[in-house]
């Protein structure tokens, strides 16, 4: 494992630096938009542009890589993403920010695909699952760390935008100077949305619902934190704790889903996530209580994407895996694009309490559907379940991540296996 880490240290370092800038930008923009009085609904629509860009990036990046190669695509997209941040600092216009957020989404999706393909092609099957888990911890840890950079300067000025741009540019250095060869993106079997729903109705609905809720958390969480009276430092702490909660509870929730019926785990965890924010719906809690609530909420909510992917992959054959990953991306991206806007409308109608109410409602809906599915079909044998691998929705833009998630299962699975749907 140490040898494997040494072989990808440049990738881990570069992505860590890049995610610091990305984490800062993701919170800085809604905070600045609030200070500029964009309006809650407008902020939600502007932030939705990023998730639409993730979808577009997933469709165009493989073609670009096939045409000009991994290194050129990575360098071009990182450079463009860095420039976009500077344009946002110079021209503070809602319509332009929507377009620029879309471009940022395209760029970040492409960066994810290239980096994760690089990782996937560098290490052996023996270490791939564990190394990918390290990669995800580095990624989310850096995004959480980026939240605290918000306190270094006034969000009304240009300094923080420049800092985010610098970090994205610096991230290029270790990756572009790496001597590791880059693997090709291999063709895969097509997999449509109706087919995905037939394979796993719960996975289909769960992935879409998680996209709705978690994109709202990332995009509108800073707006909510500001609306309940938290200052810049409080907003940074609020978002960082929600993300770190996901890192903290990912392992126990993943292990529970490997030992028990994943539908039971989804039901219990979604209900607990909804309960974690009930207090914020009823009253305006003090900052300390709010931090605890959203640390628990993030800890319970963010691992759900990994559990849903593992649940779907339990019913896929070897040649369906990557194609189904692309279909999962589409479902999650549609939900993610709608999430910030719907949460913003809830806040417009109900005030700040509309935000935790929206999050609770989305998780209860997923849990209720999981409970209903348990009455419709028996659970698959535990021996047939593959391991749950940590996948965050920030990296869900890449079809690579879900294929890596089942690498260990595919080593044991016969070539002609044909799992039943559930």
C-alpha positions in Angstrom: 0.0 0.0 0.0 2.9 2.4 0.8 4.3 1.7 -2.7 0.9 2.4 -4.2 0.7 5.7 -2.4 4.2 6.7 -3.5 3.1 6.1 -7.1 0.2 8.5 -6.9 1.5 11.2 -4.5 1.5 13.8 -7.2 -2.1 13.1 -8.1 -3.2 13.2 -4.5 -1.2 16.5 -3.8 -2.5 18.2 -7.0 -6.2 17.2 -6.3 -5.8 18.3 -2.7 -4.6 21.7 -3.7 -7.3 22.0 -6.4 -10.1 21.0 -3.9 -8.9 23.7 -1.5 -9.6 26.3 -4.2 -12.8 24.6 -5.3 -14.1 24.4 -1.7 -13.3 28.1 -1.2 -15.1 29.1 -4.4 -18.1 26.9 -3.7 -18.8 28.8 -0.4 -17.5 32.2 -1.5 -20.0 32.6 -4.4 -23.3 32.2 -2.5 -21.9 34.4 0.4 -20.9 37.1 -2.1 -24.2 36.7 -3.9 -26.1 37.3 -0.6 -24.0 40.4 0.1 -24.9 41.7 -3.4 -28.6 41.1 -2.7 -29.1 38.7 -5.6 -32.2 37.2 -3.8 -32.5 33.7 -2.5 -34.3 32.3 -5.5 -31.7 33.8 -7.9 -28.8 32.5 -5.9 -30.3 29.0 -6.1 -30.7 29.2 -9.9 -27.1 30.6 -10.3 -25.7 27.8 -8.2 -27.6 25.2 -10.1 -25.5 26.1 -13.2 -22.5 24.2 -11.7 -24.4 21.0 -11.6 -25.7 21.4 -15.1 -22.1 21.8 -16.1 -21.1 18.6 -14.4 -23.6 16.8 -16.6 -22.3 18.5 -19.8 -18.7 17.8 -18.8 -19.4 14.1 -18.4 -20.7 14.0 -22.0 -17.9 15.9 -23.7 -14.8 15.1 -21.7 -14.3 11.5 -22.9 -14.4 12.7 -26.5 -11.9 15.4 -25.8 -9.5 13.0 -24.1 -9.8 10.6 -27.0 -8.8 13.4 -29.4 -6.0 15.2 -27.6 -5.0 13.2 -24.5 -5.4 13.3 -20.7 -2.6 15.9 -20.0 -3.8 18.5 -22.5 -7.4 18.2 -21.4 -6.5 18.4 -17.7 -4.3 21.5 -18.3 -6.9 23.2 -20.4 -9.8 22.6 -18.1 -7.9 23.6 -14.9 -6.6 26.8 -16.6 -10.2 27.7 -17.8 -11.6 27.0 -14.3 -9.0 29.3 -12.8 -9.8 32.1 -15.2 -13.5 31.7 -14.6 -13.1 32.6 -10.9 -11.3 35.8 -11.8 -14.1 36.8 -14.2 -16.6 36.3 -11.4 -14.6 38.7 -9.3 -14.6 41.4 -12.0 -18.2 41.1 -13.2 -20.8 40.5 -10.5 -23.9 39.8 -12.6 -26.4 36.9 -11.8 -26.9 35.9 -15.5 -23.1 35.9 -16.2 -22.4 34.0 -12.9 -24.9 31.3 -14.0 -23.0 30.8 -17.3 -19.7 30.9 -15.5 -20.9 28.3 -12.9 -21.9 26.1 -15.8 -18.4 26.4 -17.2 -16.9 25.6 -13.8 -19.0 22.5 -13.7 -17.8 21.4 -17.1 -14.2 22.0 -16.1 -14.4 20.3 -12.7 -16.2 17.3 -14.2 -13.5 16.9 -16.8 -10.7 17.2 -14.1 -12.4 14.5 -12.0 -12.6 12.1 -15.0 -9.0 12.6 -16.0 -7.6 12.4 -12.5 -9.7 9.3 -11.5 -8.9 7.6 -14.8 -5.2 8.3 -14.0 -5.6 6.8 -10.6 -7.6 3.8 -11.8 -4.9 3.0 -14.5 -1.9 3.4 -12.1 -2.6 1.0 -9.3 -3.4 -2.8 -9.2 -6.7 -4.3 -8.3 -5.2 -5.4 -4.9 -4.8 -1.7 -3.8 -7.4 0.1 -5.9 -10.3 0.2 -3.4 -8.2 1.3 -0.4 -6.3 3.8 -2.5 -9.4 5.3 -3.9 -10.8 5.7 -0.3 -7.7 7.6 0.5 -8.2 9.8 -2.6 -11.8 10.6 -1.5 -10.7 11.5 2.1 -8.1 13.8 0.6 -10.7 15.3 -1.7 -13.4 16.0 1.0 -10.8 16.9 3.6 -9.5 19.6 1.2 -12.9 20.9 0.4 -13.6 21.2 4.1 -10.3 23.0 4.6 -11.2 25.4 1.8 -14.1 26.6 3.9 -11.8 28.2 6.4 -10.0 30.2 3.8 -13.1 32.3 3.6 -12.0 34.0 6.8 -8.8 35.3 5.3 -10.3 38.3 3.6 -13.6 40.2 3.1 -15.9 38.3 0.7 -16.9 41.7 -0.8 -13.4 42.2 -2.2 -11.4 40.4 -4.9 -8.7 38.8 -2.7 -10.5 35.5 -2.1 -11.4 35.1 -5.7 -7.7 35.6 -6.6 -6.7 33.1 -3.9 -9.1 30.4 -5.3 -7.7 31.0 -8.8 -4.1 30.7 -7.6 -4.9 27.4 -5.9 -6.5 25.9 -9.0 -3.4 27.0 -11.1 -0.9 25.6 -8.6 -2.7 22.3 -8.6 -1.5 21.8 -12.2 2.2 21.6 -11.2 2.5 18.2 -9.5 0.1 16.5 -12.0 1.7 17.9 -15.1 5.2 17.1 -14.0 4.3 13.5 -13.1 6.1 10.9 -15.3 3.2 8.4 -14.9 1.6 7.2 -18.1 -2.1 8.1 -18.6 -4.5 5.3 -19.5 -7.1 5.4 -22.3 -10.8 5.8 -21.6 -12.3 2.5 -22.7 -15.6 2.1 -24.5 -18.5 0.6 -22.5 -21.8 -1.0 -23.1 -24.7 1.6 -23.3 -27.1 1.6 -20.4 -30.4 3.6 -20.6 -32.4 5.2 -17.8 -35.4 2.8 -18.1 -33.0 -0.1 -17.8 -31.4 1.4 -14.7 -34.8 1.8 -13.1 -35.7 -1.8 -13.9 -32.4 -3.0 -12.3 -33.0 -1.0 -9.1 -35.9 1.3 -8.6 -34.6 2.2 -5.2 -31.1 3.0 -6.5 -32.6 5.2 -9.2 -34.9 7.2 -6.9 -32.2 7.3 -4.2 -29.5 8.7 -6.4 -31.9 11.4 -7.7 -33.1 12.3 -4.3 -29.6 12.4 -2.9 -28.6 14.8 -5.8 -31.5 17.1 -4.8 -30.6 17.2 -1.1 -26.8 17.2 -1.2 -26.5 19.9 -4.0 -28.8 22.0 -1.9 -26.5 21.5 1.1 -23.4 22.6 -0.8 -25.0 25.5 -2.7 -27.5 26.9 -0.3 -25.9 25.9 3.0 -23.8 29.1 3.1 -26.9 31.2 2.4 -28.9 29.5 5.1 -26.0 29.9 7.6 -25.9 33.6 6.8 -29.6 34.0 7.1 -29.7 32.6 10.7 -27.1 35.1 11.8 -23.7 33.4 11.4 -20.8 35.6 10.3 -18.1 34.7 7.8 -16.2 32.5 10.4 -19.5 30.8 11.4 -20.4 30.1 7.8 -17.0 28.5 7.2 -17.3 26.4 10.3 -20.9 25.4 9.5 -20.0 24.1 6.0 -16.7 22.5 7.1 -18.4 20.5 9.9 -21.1 19.3 7.5 -18.5 18.0 5.1 -16.2 16.5 7.8 -19.3 14.7 9.3 -19.5 12.8 6.0 -15.9 11.8 6.2 -16.3 10.7 9.9 -19.4 8.5 9.5 -18.7 7.1 6.0 -16.8 4.1 7.2 -19.4 2.8 9.9 -22.3 3.5 7.6 -20.5 1.7 4.7 -19.6 -1.3 6.8 -23.2 -1.5 8.1 -24.5 -1.6 4.5 -22.1 -4.4 3.8 -23.4 -6.5 6.7 -27.1 -5.9 6.5 -29.8 -5.3 3.8 -28.8 -2.0 2.2 -32.4 -1.0 2.0 -32.7 -1.2 5.8 -29.6 0.9 6.2 -30.9 3.5 3.7 -34.2 3.7 5.6 -32.6 4.1 9.0 -29.9 6.5 8.0 -32.3 8.8 6.0 -34.7 9.0 8.9 -31.9 9.8 11.3 -30.6 12.5 8.9 -34.0 14.1 8.8 -34.2 14.0 12.6 -30.8 15.6 12.9 -32.2 18.9 11.4 -35.7 18.8 13.0 -34.5 21.2 15.7 -33.5 23.7 13.1 -37.0 23.6 11.6 -38.8 24.2 14.9 -36.6 26.9 16.3 -33.5 29.1 15.5 -30.9 27.1 17.5 -27.7 28.8 18.9 -24.6 28.4 16.7 -23.2 25.5 18.8 -26.3 23.5 18.5 -26.6 24.3 14.7 -23.0 23.1 14.2 -23.8 19.8 16.0 -27.0 19.3 14.0 -25.4 19.7 10.6 -22.3 17.8 11.5 -24.6 14.9 12.2 -26.7 15.6 9.2 -23.6 15.7 6.9 -22.3 12.5 8.5 -25.5 10.7 7.9 -26.4 12.2 4.4 -23.1 12.3 2.5 -22.3 8.6 2.7 -25.7 7.8 1.2 -24.5 8.2 -2.4 -21.9 5.4 -1.8 -24.6 3.1 -0.3 -26.9 3.7 -3.3 -24.1 3.0 -5.8 -23.2 -0.2 -3.9 -26.8 -1.3 -3.9 -27.2 -0.8 -7.7 -23.8 -2.4 -8.4 -24.9 -5.5 -6.5 -27.3 -6.2 -9.4 -25.1 -5.4 -12.4 -23.0 -7.7 -14.5 -19.4 -7.0 -15.4 -20.1 -5.5 -18.8 -22.9 -3.2 -17.5 -20.9 -1.5 -14.8 -19.4 1.5 -16.5 -22.4 2.1 -18.7 -24.6 2.1 -15.7 -22.3 4.5 -14.0 -23.0 7.0 -16.8 -26.7 6.5 -16.3 -26.3 7.1 -12.6 -24.5 10.3 -13.4 -27.4 11.6 -15.4 -29.9 10.8 -12.7 -27.8 12.4 -10.0 -27.0 15.4 -12.2 -30.6 16.2 -12.9 -31.4 16.0 -9.2 -28.4 18.1 -8.4 -29.3 20.8 -10.9 -32.8 21.1 -9.4 -31.7 20.9 -5.8 -30.4 24.5 -5.2 -33.3 26.1 -7.0 -36.0 24.1 -5.1 -34.3 24.7 -1.8 -34.1 28.4 -2.6 -37.8 28.5 -3.4 -38.5 26.7 -0.1 -36.5 29.4 1.7 -38.4 32.2 -0.2 -41.7 30.8 0.9 -40.9 29.7 4.4 -37.9 31.7 5.5 -34.7 30.2 6.6 -36.5 27.2 8.1 -37.4 26.2 4.6 -33.8 25.0 4.1 -33.7 22.3 6.8 -37.3 21.4 6.0 -36.4 20.7 2.4 -33.4 18.6 3.4 -35.6 16.6 5.9 -38.4 16.1 3.4 -35.9 14.7 0.7 -34.4 12.2 3.1 -37.7 11.1 4.5 -39.0 10.5 0.9 -35.9 8.3 0.1 -36.4 6.4 3.3 -40.1 5.9 2.7 -39.4 4.6 -0.8 -36.7 2.2 0.6 -39.2 0.9 3.1 -41.8 0.3 0.5 -39.3 -1.5 -1.8 -38.6 -3.9 1.1 -42.2 -5.1 0.8 -41.9 -5.7 -3.0 -38.8 -7.8 -3.3 -36.5 -10.0 -1.1 -33.0 -8.7 -0.3 -30.1 -10.2 -2.3 -27.9 -12.6 -0.4 -25.2 -10.9 1.7 -22.5 -13.0 0.0 -23.5 -11.4 -3.3 -23.0 -7.9 -2.1 -19.8 -6.1 -3.0 -18.0 -3.7 -0.7 -19.2 -0.2 -0.2 -16.5 2.3 -1.4 -16.5 6.0 -0.3 -17.8 8.1 -3.2 -18.8 11.7 -2.6 -21.3 13.5 -4.8 -18.6 16.1 -5.6 -16.8 13.3 -7.4 -19.9 11.6 -8.7 -19.4 13.5 -12.0 -17.1 10.8 -13.2 -18.3 7.4 -14.5 -14.9 6.1 -13.3 -15.7 6.3 -9.7 -18.5 3.8 -9.6 -16.5 1.3 -11.7 -13.7 1.5 -9.2 -16.2 1.0 -6.4 -16.8 -2.6 -7.5 -13.3 -3.5 -8.5 -13.0 -6.0 -5.7 -16.3 -7.7 -6.5 -15.5 -8.0 -10.1 -12.4 -10.0 -9.2 -14.6 -12.6 -7.6 -17.6 -12.5 -10.0 -17.9 -15.0 -12.9 -17.9 -13.4 -16.3 -21.4 -14.7 -17.1 -23.1 -13.6 -13.9 -26.5 -12.1 -14.3 -27.8 -10.6 -11.1 -31.5 -10.1 -10.5 -33.1 -6.7 -10.1 -34.2 -5.3 -6.8 
